[in-house]
Amino acid sequence: MPETAIRAARRIRRAARAADSAARQTDRANAAAALQRALDRRDNGGVTGH
C-alpha cells in the first residue's frame, strides 16, 4: 500500500511540473512579444520614419 501512495505522489509532482513548464513557456512567449512590440515602437521614430 505505501508503494502506491508514493507512485501517486510522483505522478502528481510530474503533472505539476508539466503544468509549471507550460505556464513558464507562456510567460516567456508573452515577454518576447512585449519586447518585440517595444522594439518596434522604438524603431518607428527613427530618422527614416518608416
MARVEXNU-258690 format. One line per 5 residues: number of its first residue (from 1); their letters; for each residue x, y, z of C-alpha. Coordinates in steps of 0.2 Angstrom, whole numbers, plus 5000, padded with zeros to 4 digits. Layout:
BEGIN
NUM	A	X,Y,Z ~ ...;
This chain:
BEGIN
1	MPETA	5000,5000,5000 ~ 5013,5013,5004 ~ 5021,5010,4987 ~ 5005,5015,4978 ~ 5004,5031,4988;
6	IRAAR	5022,5035,4983 ~ 5018,5032,4965 ~ 5003,5043,4966 ~ 5014,5057,4974 ~ 5026,5055,4960;
11	RIRRA	5013,5057,4947 ~ 5006,5072,4955 ~ 5023,5080,4955 ~ 5026,5076,4937 ~ 5009,5083,4932;
16	ARAAD	5013,5099,4942 ~ 5030,5101,4934 ~ 5022,5099,4917 ~ 5009,5112,4921 ~ 5023,5124,4928;
21	SAARQ	5033,5121,4912 ~ 5018,5126,4901 ~ 5015,5142,4912 ~ 5033,5146,4910 ~ 5033,5144,4892;
26	TDRAN	5018,5155,4890 ~ 5026,5168,4901 ~ 5041,5168,4890 ~ 5031,5170,4874 ~ 5022,5184,4882;
31	AAAAL	5038,5193,4887 ~ 5046,5190,4870 ~ 5030,5198,4862 ~ 5031,5213,4873 ~ 5049,5215,4870;
36	QRALD	5046,5214,4851 ~ 5032,5227,4852 ~ 5044,5239,4862 ~ 5057,5237,4850 ~ 5045,5240,4835;
41	RRDNG	5039,5256,4844 ~ 5057,5262,4846 ~ 5061,5259,4828 ~ 5046,5268,4821 ~ 5053,5285,4827;
46	GVTGH	5069,5285,4818 ~ 5077,5297,4805 ~ 5069,5287,4791 ~ 5052,5287,4800 ~ 5047,5271,4792;
